[in-house]
């Protein structure tokens, strides 16, 4: 979890340097449920996520966090393809 926290803080620092307001929260549990919980608790206007580009079989094997979030989100969802 320390490596995950470090990664998030590094990414947040880059966004803050670009003038954006960024909050970092690292949660344990079911990813779609936790994303939706954090978004609701923080009263987010938008959920932004990156996609690894799995297709049908990959989604079946790995599950689709984005799919689960998009069906239950009460705010818009922005999906961006993750850098290779």
Phi and psi restraints in degrees (range 20) as a CNS / XPLOR table:
assign (resid 1 and name C) (resid 2 and name N)
       (resid 2 and name CA) (resid 2 and name C) 1.0 -62.3 20.0 2
assign (resid 2 and name N) (resid 2 and name CA)
       (resid 2 and name C) (resid 3 and name N) 1.0 -42.6 20.0 2
assign (resid 2 and name C) (resid 3 and name N)
       (resid 3 and name CA) (resid 3 and name C) 1.0 -63.7 20.0 2
assign (resid 3 and name N) (resid 3 and name CA)
       (resid 3 and name C) (resid 4 and name N) 1.0 -38.9 20.0 2
assign (resid 3 and name C) (resid 4 and name N)
       (resid 4 and name CA) (resid 4 and name C) 1.0 -64.2 20.0 2
assign (resid 4 and name N) (resid 4 and name CA)
       (resid 4 and name C) (resid 5 and name N) 1.0 -44.2 20.0 2
assign (resid 4 and name C) (resid 5 and name N)
       (resid 5 and name CA) (resid 5 and name C) 1.0 -61.5 20.0 2
assign (resid 5 and name N) (resid 5 and name CA)
       (resid 5 and name C) (resid 6 and name N) 1.0 -44.5 20.0 2
assign (resid 5 and name C) (resid 6 and name N)
       (resid 6 and name CA) (resid 6 and name C) 1.0 -60.7 20.0 2
assign (resid 6 and name N) (resid 6 and name CA)
       (resid 6 and name C) (resid 7 and name N) 1.0 -43.4 20.0 2
assign (resid 6 and name C) (resid 7 and name N)
       (resid 7 and name CA) (resid 7 and name C) 1.0 -60.5 20.0 2
assign (resid 7 and name N) (resid 7 and name CA)
       (resid 7 and name C) (resid 8 and name N) 1.0 -47.4 20.0 2
assign (resid 7 and name C) (resid 8 and name N)
       (resid 8 and name CA) (resid 8 and name C) 1.0 -63.5 20.0 2
assign (resid 8 and name N) (resid 8 and name CA)
       (resid 8 and name C) (resid 9 and name N) 1.0 -41.9 20.0 2
assign (resid 8 and name C) (resid 9 and name N)
       (resid 9 and name CA) (resid 9 and name C) 1.0 -65.9 20.0 2
assign (resid 9 and name N) (resid 9 and name CA)
       (resid 9 and name C) (resid 10 and name N) 1.0 -37.1 20.0 2
assign (resid 9 and name C) (resid 10 and name N)
       (resid 10 and name CA) (resid 10 and name C) 1.0 -65.5 20.0 2
assign (resid 10 and name N) (resid 10 and name CA)
       (resid 10 and name C) (resid 11 and name N) 1.0 -45.6 20.0 2
assign (resid 10 and name C) (resid 11 and name N)
       (resid 11 and name CA) (resid 11 and name C) 1.0 -63.3 20.0 2
assign (resid 11 and name N) (resid 11 and name CA)
       (resid 11 and name C) (resid 12 and name N) 1.0 -41.6 20.0 2
assign (resid 11 and name C) (resid 12 and name N)
       (resid 12 and name CA) (resid 12 and name C) 1.0 -63.7 20.0 2
assign (resid 12 and name N) (resid 12 and name CA)
       (resid 12 and name C) (resid 13 and name N) 1.0 -39.5 20.0 2
assign (resid 12 and name C) (resid 13 and name N)
       (resid 13 and name CA) (resid 13 and name C) 1.0 -61.6 20.0 2
assign (resid 13 and name N) (resid 13 and name CA)
       (resid 13 and name C) (resid 14 and name N) 1.0 -39.7 20.0 2
assign (resid 13 and name C) (resid 14 and name N)
       (resid 14 and name CA) (resid 14 and name C) 1.0 -64.4 20.0 2
assign (resid 14 and name N) (resid 14 and name CA)
       (resid 14 and name C) (resid 15 and name N) 1.0 -41.3 20.0 2
assign (resid 14 and name C) (resid 15 and name N)
       (resid 15 and name CA) (resid 15 and name C) 1.0 -68.8 20.0 2
assign (resid 15 and name N) (resid 15 and name CA)
       (resid 15 and name C) (resid 16 and name N) 1.0 -39.3 20.0 2
assign (resid 15 and name C) (resid 16 and name N)
       (resid 16 and name CA) (resid 16 and name C) 1.0 -63.6 20.0 2
assign (resid 16 and name N) (resid 16 and name CA)
       (resid 16 and name C) (resid 17 and name N) 1.0 -38.8 20.0 2
assign (resid 16 and name C) (resid 17 and name N)
       (resid 17 and name CA) (resid 17 and name C) 1.0 -62.8 20.0 2
assign (resid 17 and name N) (resid 17 and name CA)
       (resid 17 and name C) (resid 18 and name N) 1.0 -25.5 20.0 2
assign (resid 17 and name C) (resid 18 and name N)
       (resid 18 and name CA) (resid 18 and name C) 1.0 -87.5 20.0 2
assign (resid 18 and name N) (resid 18 and name CA)
       (resid 18 and name C) (resid 19 and name N) 1.0 4.0 20.0 2
assign (resid 18 and name C) (resid 19 and name N)
       (resid 19 and name CA) (resid 19 and name C) 1.0 93.5 20.0 2
assign (resid 19 and name N) (resid 19 and name CA)
       (resid 19 and name C) (resid 20 and name N) 1.0 10.5 20.0 2
assign (resid 19 and name C) (resid 20 and name N)
       (resid 20 and name CA) (resid 20 and name C) 1.0 -92.7 20.0 2
assign (resid 20 and name N) (resid 20 and name CA)
       (resid 20 and name C) (resid 21 and name N) 1.0 150.3 20.0 2
assign (resid 20 and name C) (resid 21 and name N)
       (resid 21 and name CA) (resid 21 and name C) 1.0 -89.2 20.0 2
assign (resid 21 and name N) (resid 21 and name CA)
       (resid 21 and name C) (resid 22 and name N) 1.0 123.3 20.0 2
assign (resid 21 and name C) (resid 22 and name N)
       (resid 22 and name CA) (resid 22 and name C) 1.0 -131.4 20.0 2
assign (resid 22 and name N) (resid 22 and name CA)
       (resid 22 and name C) (resid 23 and name N) 1.0 135.6 20.0 2
assign (resid 22 and name C) (resid 23 and name N)
       (resid 23 and name CA) (resid 23 and name C) 1.0 -121.5 20.0 2
assign (resid 23 and name N) (resid 23 and name CA)
       (resid 23 and name C) (resid 24 and name N) 1.0 136.9 20.0 2
assign (resid 23 and name C) (resid 24 and name N)
       (resid 24 and name CA) (resid 24 and name C) 1.0 -111.5 20.0 2
assign (resid 24 and name N) (resid 24 and name CA)
       (resid 24 and name C) (resid 25 and name N) 1.0 132.8 20.0 2
assign (resid 24 and name C) (resid 25 and name N)
       (resid 25 and name CA) (resid 25 and name C) 1.0 -140.1 20.0 2
assign (resid 25 and name N) (resid 25 and name CA)
       (resid 25 and name C) (resid 26 and name N) 1.0 129.1 20.0 2
assign (resid 25 and name C) (resid 26 and name N)
       (resid 26 and name CA) (resid 26 and name C) 1.0 -110.7 20.0 2
assign (resid 26 and name N) (resid 26 and name CA)
       (resid 26 and name C) (resid 27 and name N) 1.0 124.8 20.0 2
assign (resid 26 and name C) (resid 27 and name N)
       (resid 27 and name CA) (resid 27 and name C) 1.0 -123.6 20.0 2
assign (resid 27 and name N) (resid 27 and name CA)
       (resid 27 and name C) (resid 28 and name N) 1.0 154.8 20.0 2
assign (resid 27 and name C) (resid 28 and name N)
       (resid 28 and name CA) (resid 28 and name C) 1.0 -107.2 20.0 2
assign (resid 28 and name N) (resid 28 and name CA)
       (resid 28 and name C) (resid 29 and name N) 1.0 147.4 20.0 2
assign (resid 28 and name C) (resid 29 and name N)
       (resid 29 and name CA) (resid 29 and name C) 1.0 127.0 20.0 2
assign (resid 29 and name N) (resid 29 and name CA)
       (resid 29 and name C) (resid 30 and name N) 1.0 -161.5 20.0 2
assign (resid 29 and name C) (resid 30 and name N)
       (resid 30 and name CA) (resid 30 and name C) 1.0 -70.3 20.0 2
assign (resid 30 and name N) (resid 30 and name CA)
       (resid 30 and name C) (resid 31 and name N) 1.0 116.3 20.0 2
assign (resid 30 and name C) (resid 31 and name N)
       (resid 31 and name CA) (resid 31 and name C) 1.0 -52.7 20.0 2
assign (resid 31 and name N) (resid 31 and name CA)
       (resid 31 and name C) (resid 32 and name N) 1.0 -50.3 20.0 2
assign (resid 31 and name C) (resid 32 and name N)
       (resid 32 and name CA) (resid 32 and name C) 1.0 -60.1 20.0 2
assign (resid 32 and name N) (resid 32 and name CA)
       (resid 32 and name C) (resid 33 and name N) 1.0 -42.6 20.0 2
assign (resid 32 and name C) (resid 33 and name N)
       (resid 33 and name CA) (resid 33 and name C) 1.0 -62.6 20.0 2
assign (resid 33 and name N) (resid 33 and name CA)
       (resid 33 and name C) (resid 34 and name N) 1.0 -42.5 20.0 2
assign (resid 33 and name C) (resid 34 and name N)
       (resid 34 and name CA) (resid 34 and name C) 1.0 -69.1 20.0 2
assign (resid 34 and name N) (resid 34 and name CA)
       (resid 34 and name C) (resid 35 and name N) 1.0 -39.1 20.0 2
assign (resid 34 and name C) (resid 35 and name N)
       (resid 35 and name CA) (resid 35 and name C) 1.0 -61.2 20.0 2
assign (resid 35 and name N) (resid 35 and name CA)
       (resid 35 and name C) (resid 36 and name N) 1.0 -46.7 20.0 2
assign (resid 35 and name C) (resid 36 and name N)
       (resid 36 and name CA) (resid 36 and name C) 1.0 -66.0 20.0 2
assign (resid 36 and name N) (resid 36 and name CA)
       (resid 36 and name C) (resid 37 and name N) 1.0 -38.2 20.0 2
assign (resid 36 and name C) (resid 37 and name N)
       (resid 37 and name CA) (resid 37 and name C) 1.0 -63.5 20.0 2
assign (resid 37 and name N) (resid 37 and name CA)
       (resid 37 and name C) (resid 38 and name N) 1.0 -48.2 20.0 2
assign (resid 37 and name C) (resid 38 and name N)
       (resid 38 and name CA) (resid 38 and name C) 1.0 -62.9 20.0 2
assign (resid 38 and name N) (resid 38 and name CA)
       (resid 38 and name C) (resid 39 and name N) 1.0 -42.6 20.0 2
assign (resid 38 and name C) (resid 39 and name N)
       (resid 39 and name CA) (resid 39 and name C) 1.0 -61.2 20.0 2
assign (resid 39 and name N) (resid 39 and name CA)
       (resid 39 and name C) (resid 40 and name N) 1.0 -41.7 20.0 2
assign (resid 39 and name C) (resid 40 and name N)
       (resid 40 and name CA) (resid 40 and name C) 1.0 -68.5 20.0 2
assign (resid 40 and name N) (resid 40 and name CA)
       (resid 40 and name C) (resid 41 and name N) 1.0 -46.0 20.0 2
assign (resid 40 and name C) (resid 41 and name N)
       (resid 41 and name CA) (resid 41 and name C) 1.0 -60.4 20.0 2
assign (resid 41 and name N) (resid 41 and name CA)
       (resid 41 and name C) (resid 42 and name N) 1.0 -38.2 20.0 2
assign (resid 41 and name C) (resid 42 and name N)
       (resid 42 and name CA) (resid 42 and name C) 1.0 -88.4 20.0 2
assign (resid 42 and name N) (resid 42 and name CA)
       (resid 42 and name C) (resid 43 and name N) 1.0 -0.9 20.0 2
assign (resid 42 and name C) (resid 43 and name N)
       (resid 43 and name CA) (resid 43 and name C) 1.0 52.2 20.0 2
assign (resid 43 and name N) (resid 43 and name CA)
       (resid 43 and name C) (resid 44 and name N) 1.0 49.0 20.0 2
assign (resid 43 and name C) (resid 44 and name N)
       (resid 44 and name CA) (resid 44 and name C) 1.0 -66.0 20.0 2
assign (resid 44 and name N) (resid 44 and name CA)
       (resid 44 and name C) (resid 45 and name N) 1.0 147.9 20.0 2
assign (resid 44 and name C) (resid 45 and name N)
       (resid 45 and name CA) (resid 45 and name C) 1.0 -93.1 20.0 2
assign (resid 45 and name N) (resid 45 and name CA)
       (resid 45 and name C) (resid 46 and name N) 1.0 -15.6 20.0 2
assign (resid 45 and name C) (resid 46 and name N)
       (resid 46 and name CA) (resid 46 and name C) 1.0 -156.2 20.0 2
assign (resid 46 and name N) (resid 46 and name CA)
       (resid 46 and name C) (resid 47 and name N) 1.0 142.0 20.0 2
assign (resid 46 and name C) (resid 47 and name N)
       (resid 47 and name CA) (resid 47 and name C) 1.0 -111.4 20.0 2
assign (resid 47 and name N) (resid 47 and name CA)
       (resid 47 and name C) (resid 48 and name N) 1.0 123.5 20.0 2
assign (resid 47 and name C) (resid 48 and name N)
       (resid 48 and name CA) (resid 48 and name C) 1.0 -111.5 20.0 2
assign (resid 48 and name N) (resid 48 and name CA)
       (resid 48 and name C) (resid 49 and name N) 1.0 131.3 20.0 2
assign (resid 48 and name C) (resid 49 and name N)
       (resid 49 and name CA) (resid 49 and name C) 1.0 -136.9 20.0 2
assign (resid 49 and name N) (resid 49 and name CA)
       (resid 49 and name C) (resid 50 and name N) 1.0 155.8 20.0 2
assign (resid 49 and name C) (resid 50 and name N)
       (resid 50 and name CA) (resid 50 and name C) 1.0 -104.3 20.0 2
assign (resid 50 and name N) (resid 50 and name CA)
       (resid 50 and name C) (resid 51 and name N) 1.0 150.1 20.0 2
assign (resid 50 and name C) (resid 51 and name N)
       (resid 51 and name CA) (resid 51 and name C) 1.0 -110.6 20.0 2
assign (resid 51 and name N) (resid 51 and name CA)
       (resid 51 and name C) (resid 52 and name N) 1.0 138.4 20.0 2
assign (resid 51 and name C) (resid 52 and name N)
       (resid 52 and name CA) (resid 52 and name C) 1.0 -85.3 20.0 2
assign (resid 52 and name N) (resid 52 and name CA)
       (resid 52 and name C) (resid 53 and name N) 1.0 -6.7 20.0 2
assign (resid 52 and name C) (resid 53 and name N)
       (resid 53 and name CA) (resid 53 and name C) 1.0 82.2 20.0 2
assign (resid 53 and name N) (resid 53 and name CA)
       (resid 53 and name C) (resid 54 and name N) 1.0 20.7 20.0 2
assign (resid 53 and name C) (resid 54 and name N)
       (resid 54 and name CA) (resid 54 and name C) 1.0 -60.8 20.0 2
assign (resid 54 and name N) (resid 54 and name CA)
       (resid 54 and name C) (resid 55 and name N) 1.0 150.3 20.0 2
assign (resid 54 and name C) (resid 55 and name N)
       (resid 55 and name CA) (resid 55 and name C) 1.0 -121.7 20.0 2
assign (resid 55 and name N) (resid 55 and name CA)
       (resid 55 and name C) (resid 56 and name N) 1.0 163.0 20.0 2
assign (resid 55 and name C) (resid 56 and name N)
       (resid 56 and name CA) (resid 56 and name C) 1.0 -1.8 20.0 2
assign (resid 56 and name N) (resid 56 and name CA)
       (resid 56 and name C) (resid 57 and name N) 1.0 -70.6 20.0 2
assign (resid 56 and name C) (resid 57 and name N)
       (resid 57 and name CA) (resid 57 and name C) 1.0 -64.1 20.0 2
assign (resid 57 and name N) (resid 57 and name CA)
       (resid 57 and name C) (resid 58 and name N) 1.0 -43.0 20.0 2
assign (resid 57 and name C) (resid 58 and name N)
       (resid 58 and name CA) (resid 58 and name C) 1.0 -60.6 20.0 2
assign (resid 58 and name N) (resid 58 and name CA)
       (resid 58 and name C) (resid 59 and name N) 1.0 -40.5 20.0 2
assign (resid 58 and name C) (resid 59 and name N)
       (resid 59 and name CA) (resid 59 and name C) 1.0 -66.1 20.0 2
assign (resid 59 and name N) (resid 59 and name CA)
       (resid 59 and name C) (resid 60 and name N) 1.0 -37.9 20.0 2
assign (resid 59 and name C) (resid 60 and name N)
       (resid 60 and name CA) (resid 60 and name C) 1.0 -65.2 20.0 2
assign (resid 60 and name N) (resid 60 and name CA)
       (resid 60 and name C) (resid 61 and name N) 1.0 -43.4 20.0 2
assign (resid 60 and name C) (resid 61 and name N)
       (resid 61 and name CA) (resid 61 and name C) 1.0 -73.3 20.0 2
assign (resid 61 and name N) (resid 61 and name CA)
       (resid 61 and name C) (resid 62 and name N) 1.0 -47.2 20.0 2
assign (resid 61 and name C) (resid 62 and name N)
       (resid 62 and name CA) (resid 62 and name C) 1.0 -93.6 20.0 2
assign (resid 62 and name N) (resid 62 and name CA)
       (resid 62 and name C) (resid 63 and name N) 1.0 -13.2 20.0 2
assign (resid 62 and name C) (resid 63 and name N)
       (resid 63 and name CA) (resid 63 and name C) 1.0 80.4 20.0 2
assign (resid 63 and name N) (resid 63 and name CA)
       (resid 63 and name C) (resid 64 and name N) 1.0 164.9 20.0 2
assign (resid 63 and name C) (resid 64 and name N)
       (resid 64 and name CA) (resid 64 and name C) 1.0 -128.1 20.0 2
assign (resid 64 and name N) (resid 64 and name CA)
       (resid 64 and name C) (resid 65 and name N) 1.0 99.7 20.0 2
assign (resid 64 and name C) (resid 65 and name N)
       (resid 65 and name CA) (resid 65 and name C) 1.0 -60.8 20.0 2
assign (resid 65 and name N) (resid 65 and name CA)
       (resid 65 and name C) (resid 66 and name N) 1.0 -43.8 20.0 2
assign (resid 65 and name C) (resid 66 and name N)
       (resid 66 and name CA) (resid 66 and name C) 1.0 -59.9 20.0 2
assign (resid 66 and name N) (resid 66 and name CA)
       (resid 66 and name C) (resid 67 and name N) 1.0 -44.8 20.0 2
assign (resid 66 and name C) (resid 67 and name N)
       (resid 67 and name CA) (resid 67 and name C) 1.0 -60.4 20.0 2
assign (resid 67 and name N) (resid 67 and name CA)
       (resid 67 and name C) (resid 68 and name N) 1.0 -44.7 20.0 2
assign (resid 67 and name C) (resid 68 and name N)
       (resid 68 and name CA) (resid 68 and name C) 1.0 -64.7 20.0 2
assign (resid 68 and name N) (resid 68 and name CA)
       (resid 68 and name C) (resid 69 and name N) 1.0 -40.3 20.0 2
assign (resid 68 and name C) (resid 69 and name N)
       (resid 69 and name CA) (resid 69 and name C) 1.0 -68.5 20.0 2
assign (resid 69 and name N) (resid 69 and name CA)
       (resid 69 and name C) (resid 70 and name N) 1.0 -43.9 20.0 2
assign (resid 69 and name C) (resid 70 and name N)
       (resid 70 and name CA) (resid 70 and name C) 1.0 -64.8 20.0 2
assign (resid 70 and name N) (resid 70 and name CA)
       (resid 70 and name C) (resid 71 and name N) 1.0 -28.3 20.0 2
assign (resid 70 and name C) (resid 71 and name N)
       (resid 71 and name CA) (resid 71 and name C) 1.0 -78.3 20.0 2
assign (resid 71 and name N) (resid 71 and name CA)
       (resid 71 and name C) (resid 72 and name N) 1.0 -19.3 20.0 2
assign (resid 71 and name C) (resid 72 and name N)
       (resid 72 and name CA) (resid 72 and name C) 1.0 -118.1 20.0 2
assign (resid 72 and name N) (resid 72 and name CA)
       (resid 72 and name C) (resid 73 and name N) 1.0 -8.6 20.0 2
assign (resid 72 and name C) (resid 73 and name N)
       (resid 73 and name CA) (resid 73 and name C) 1.0 -67.6 20.0 2
assign (resid 73 and name N) (resid 73 and name CA)
       (resid 73 and name C) (resid 74 and name N) 1.0 140.3 20.0 2
assign (resid 73 and name C) (resid 74 and name N)
       (resid 74 and name CA) (resid 74 and name C) 1.0 -98.9 20.0 2
assign (resid 74 and name N) (resid 74 and name CA)
       (resid 74 and name C) (resid 75 and name N) 1.0 0.5 20.0 2
assign (resid 74 and name C) (resid 75 and name N)
       (resid 75 and name CA) (resid 75 and name C) 1.0 -127.6 20.0 2
assign (resid 75 and name N) (resid 75 and name CA)
       (resid 75 and name C) (resid 76 and name N) 1.0 164.5 20.0 2
assign (resid 75 and name C) (resid 76 and name N)
       (resid 76 and name CA) (resid 76 and name C) 1.0 -59.7 20.0 2
assign (resid 76 and name N) (resid 76 and name CA)
       (resid 76 and name C) (resid 77 and name N) 1.0 151.3 20.0 2
assign (resid 76 and name C) (resid 77 and name N)
       (resid 77 and name CA) (resid 77 and name C) 1.0 -118.9 20.0 2
assign (resid 77 and name N) (resid 77 and name CA)
       (resid 77 and name C) (resid 78 and name N) 1.0 124.4 20.0 2
assign (resid 77 and name C) (resid 78 and name N)
       (resid 78 and name CA) (resid 78 and name C) 1.0 -105.7 20.0 2
assign (resid 78 and name N) (resid 78 and name CA)
       (resid 78 and name C) (resid 79 and name N) 1.0 122.2 20.0 2
assign (resid 78 and name C) (resid 79 and name N)
       (resid 79 and name CA) (resid 79 and name C) 1.0 -114.5 20.0 2
assign (resid 79 and name N) (resid 79 and name CA)
       (resid 79 and name C) (resid 80 and name N) 1.0 126.6 20.0 2
assign (resid 79 and name C) (resid 80 and name N)
       (resid 80 and name CA) (resid 80 and name C) 1.0 -123.3 20.0 2
assign (resid 80 and name N) (resid 80 and name CA)
       (resid 80 and name C) (resid 81 and name N) 1.0 136.4 20.0 2
assign (resid 80 and name C) (resid 81 and name N)
       (resid 81 and name CA) (resid 81 and name C) 1.0 -65.5 20.0 2
assign (resid 81 and name N) (resid 81 and name CA)
       (resid 81 and name C) (resid 82 and name N) 1.0 129.1 20.0 2
assign (resid 81 and name C) (resid 82 and name N)
       (resid 82 and name CA) (resid 82 and name C) 1.0 -66.1 20.0 2
assign (resid 82 and name N) (resid 82 and name CA)
       (resid 82 and name C) (resid 83 and name N) 1.0 145.2 20.0 2
assign (resid 82 and name C) (resid 83 and name N)
       (resid 83 and name CA) (resid 83 and name C) 1.0 -64.6 20.0 2
assign (resid 83 and name N) (resid 83 and name CA)
       (resid 83 and name C) (resid 84 and name N) 1.0 141.2 20.0 2
